[in-house]
Amino acid sequence: MNRVDLITKLFAATLILLTASCVSLGSKFQPVEITDQSKAVVIFYRPADLCNITDPFYISANKKTVAALGNDAYTSLTADPGNYTVTITNIVTRFTNYNQGSEQFDFEAGKIYYIKYHRICKLFAPDINFVDAIEEKIAHKELVKMGYTKPMLESLSNPNRY
């Protein structure tokens, strides 16, 4: 009987440790305010999905890496006003010309933007990837469950020049 209890306890501890690695440990989302009216605030986020659950996705703006987001995570930073090409790559495509999604965004000073990366997984076909601007109310409902990831940059200062 003691051996069965020991095995059960070891199995439970192992299960807890394995699943804990999937949980984001950062602080939960709190609505942000703009402190510098000459800049935009950009919040990038990635809801939980079962595709590439353990792989980080790298968010770049105009070819500068902003953050590596794990599953169910977000990050925020300020941006100089202007046009930015936001590109998502994974650990494999990061150093190639391929990506998991790319989109153009115009950031205006004094505004908050919510940029979401999400995907539709397919079993025998390529996944469908999306990089979208999301309305504030919808974004807040999704973000409230996510953990914070520190960005690699404090601010975007390289808008596209025309």
DORO-279833 format. One record per atom (N, C-alpha, C): y, x, z. Coordinates in steps of 0.001 Angstrom, whole numbers, plus 500000, padded with zeros to 6 digits. Atoms other than C-alpha are relative to their C-alpha. Example, Ala and Ser with C-alpha at 12.3 -4.5 7.8 and 13.67 -1.06 7.14 Angstrom:
BEGIN
498810500890500000
495500512300507800
501200500900500000
498810499180499940
498940513670507140
501090499230500730
REM end
This chain:
BEGIN
498803500822500000
500000500000500000
501260500866500000
498842499122499956
502430502849500775
500269500656498652
499835499370501312
501775504444497398
500666499039499015
499395501009500868
502688501200495571
501477499833500346
498595500101499579
505899500902497623
500806501207499525
499321498792500429
506811504507496818
500265499971498489
499841500091501458
506222504004493087
501046498958499647
499020501055500253
508251500775493144
501414500485500306
498683499489499628
511142502458494940
500472501072499020
499644498980500981
511084505449492551
500389499370498665
499686500693501248
511038503113489552
501372499325500093
498712500677499818
513982501102490926
501154501008500010
498948498970499950
516007504253491676
500241500593498617
499873499465501355
515303505656488204
500722499009499096
499361501036500810
516312502365486582
501493499895500307
498590500064499597
519566502256488546
500761501205499459
499332498794500498
520425505852487629
500153499985498487
499914500049501457
519657505319483949
501032498992499522
499033501017500430
521714502150483658
501407500324500467
498663499632499511
524595503594485677
500719500890499010
499348499133500978
525241506118482921
500646499215498877
499408500838501043
526115503245480565
501254499298500479
498855500699499438
528771501879482883
501212500919499993
498778499214500001
532334503058482425
500504500122501432
499565499780498625
533652504599485629
501514500017500151
498543499981499927
537369504504484754
500551498738500633
499366501165499388
539832502139486350
500059498857498999
499999501183500849
539816498595485003
501399499739499466
498751500241500712
542538497374482656
500989499187500830
498869500732499438
545883496268484018
501047499881498892
498969500123501049
548596494863481699
501058501093500149
499034498905500002
551098497545480709
501394499492499659
498614500292500343
554856497515480426
500556501196499246
499363498920500748
557039499526478093
501068500637500875
499016499294499176
558967502166480014
501058500700499150
499061499347500911
560632503835477008
500154499112498762
499783500951501099
562129501307474567
500106500668498636
499929499303501286
562380503996471874
498608500297499428
501377499739500431
558573504188471616
499175498712500042
500980501083499939
555651501833471028
498908500412500984
501182499736499181
552708501543473413
498798499509499200
501185500343500780
549312501577471693
498786500089500914
501231500042499204
546096500543473430
498841499894499015
501194499987500835
542895501478471604
498822499598500881
501169500351499187
539666499861472765
498768499732499157
501311500172500619
535987499553471976
499149499142500929
500878500847499182
534008496581473344
498561500531499994
501408499597499921
530386497060474367
499236499463498798
500929500439501042
527830496918471580
498732500832500114
501274499298499912
524238497999471135
499838501056498915
500027498948501034
524952500117468031
500585501263500608
499499498721499502
525351503738469049
500499499883501433
499585500300498624
525486502696472692
500356501256500795
499736498782499221
525461506281473959
500982500941499325
499123499084500736
527643507892471275
501471499654500197
498555500265499980
531389508277471724
500515499838498572
499316500113501282
533621507217468861
501366500637500159
498749499254499953
536604509408468094
501068499239499229
498888500696500616
539903507708467367
501033501038499604
498981499084500499
542358509643465197
501146499189499416
498827500587500628
545883508771464117
500653501091499171
499474498997500932
547123510648461050
499336501364500206
500863498808499902
544267513150461464
500131500773501307
499971499397498657
545071513948465120
499112499160500910
500910500732499129
542297513017467544
500750499514501234
499311500643498880
543623510583470148
499092499939501220
500908500190498865
540558509870472304
498566499897499506
501419500252500235
536780509733472479
499630498820500881
500302501200499221
535839506212473520
498504499747500050
501373500419499809
532470505389474976
499905498496499856
500218501440500066
530988501919474999
500804499302501092
499271500831499038
533211499313476703
501127500779500686
498940499165499438
536229501606477145
501306499803499224
498686500072500650
539950501746476362
500829501220500400
499021498980499665
542816504214476331
501358499518499529
498657500398500435
546567503894475972
500901501220499938
499025498933500143
549438506122474883
501233499453499303
498779500405500689
552941505958473481
499978500576498583
499923499526501381
553829506428469819
501425499899499498
498726500086500700
556952507263467890
499871498892498958
500073501050501024
557824504367465557
499617500600498649
500375499543501330
556328504655462082
498634499500499588
501274500403500577
553227504239459968
498923501021500375
501115499138499604
549900505607461189
498719499516499337
501340500301500489
546466505761459613
499045500266501155
500938499884498886
543964505079462393
498592500046499419
501349499779500524
540473506390461656
499028500158501164
501061499909498991
537263506063463664
498856500829499422
501160499210500403
534505508675463447
499042500093501176
500953499782498915
531341509350465401
499649501476500059
500335498597499784
529704512563466490
499471500663498725
500539499465501246
528044512980463068
501083500092498927
499007500042501089
530922511981460753
501324500652500364
498729499434499533
533652513660462800
500489501168499145
499624498807500756
533625516815460688
499716499858498502
500230500261501422
533067515169457295
501143499136499470
499011500907500583
535090512973454935
499627498538500198
500442501369499756
533174509867456063
500580499511501327
499522500565498734
534316507487458796
499369498650500254
500526501300499602
533365504323460642
501062498906499871
498939500983500176
536572502525459726
501351500676500007
498662499441500092
540169503221458835
500966498881499637
499004501049500260
543319501102458774
501397500561500208
498591499617499874
547095501495458390
500700499055500976
499221500798499053
549413500319461169
501436500490500027
498579499685499814
553211500193461452
500350499694501445
499623500173498608
554256500737465069
501516499987500113
498563500131499791
557742499557466051
500341500315501451
499544499662498647
559709500782469058
500108498733500843
499854501108499065
559631498537472121
498901498950499930
501097500967500127
556335496795471224
498695500611500503
501335499589499560
552763496935472554
499003499555498939
501017500281501009
549859497106470103
498615500180500599
501386499954499549
546192496424470800
499135500220498762
500812499637501159
543897498181468316
498539500056500442
501409500153499610
540214497265468511
499083500567498921
501081499573500887
537250499050466993
498773499176500361
501234500748499757
534234496804466599
499151500025498745
500925499896501122
531195496603464378
498935498927500051
501151500892500122
528399494395463140
498823500884499621
501182499165500237
525014496118463374
499046499279499054
500999500549500910
522474495599460622
498762500877500079
501246499270499840
518834496578460791
499649500835498763
500408499284501208
518130497519457161
501147500150499005
498831499824500862
521654497910455802
501071500730500800
498929499325499259
524796499855456669
500740499043500934
499203500803499072
526765498613459673
501346499685499369
498659500369500458
530065496834459037
500956500331501135
499065499515498991
532966498466460883
501382499393499793
498671500589500046
536382497028461748
500952500766500909
498912499472499181
539641498507463024
501126498988499823
499073501122500129
542004495605463768
501052499994501094
498983500312498996
545243494754465526
499632498638500574
500436501209499315
544438492060468102
501175499396500772
498951500688499236
546719489443469676
499866500319501483
499964499598498596
547755490181473260
499075499168500887
500830500850499127
546015487178474905
498518500277499803
501414499715500296
542719487877473164
499629501388500515
500264498630499547
542954491608473885
499870500057501516
500064499969498532
543640491006477595
498677499437500505
501290500571499587
540525488817477891
498863501003499804
501053499014500264
538411491582476356
500172501253500850
499721498751499293
540094494508478105
499751499934501502
500093500128498540
539836493143481655
498682500551500552
501314499523499555
536166494239481818
499775501485499729
500238498638500479
536628497730480368
500531501071500937
499570498857499206
537027501130481969
500925500905499196
498990499149500630
539879503556481233
499435501365499638
500329498651500434
539367506776479268
501306500743499777
498766499214500166
542047509485479440
500127500439498548
499827499569501394
543526510125475976
500105501523499892
499875498567500243
543461513600474446
501456500384499727
498577499805500246
547138513207473505
500783499081500923
499148500867499187
549942511838475657
500813499050499130
499145500802500861
551937510539472713
499758500351498538
500077499779501439
551696510100468937
501405500292499514
498662499629500468
554601511844467266
499949500463498549
500159499545501375
553384512287463691
499835498846499015
500153501100500954
554047509108461682
499976500507498564
500006499658501414
553387509165457932
501425500024499479
498682499907500654
556422510214455899
499852499548498562
500058500490501392
557171508473452606
501009500705499150
REM end
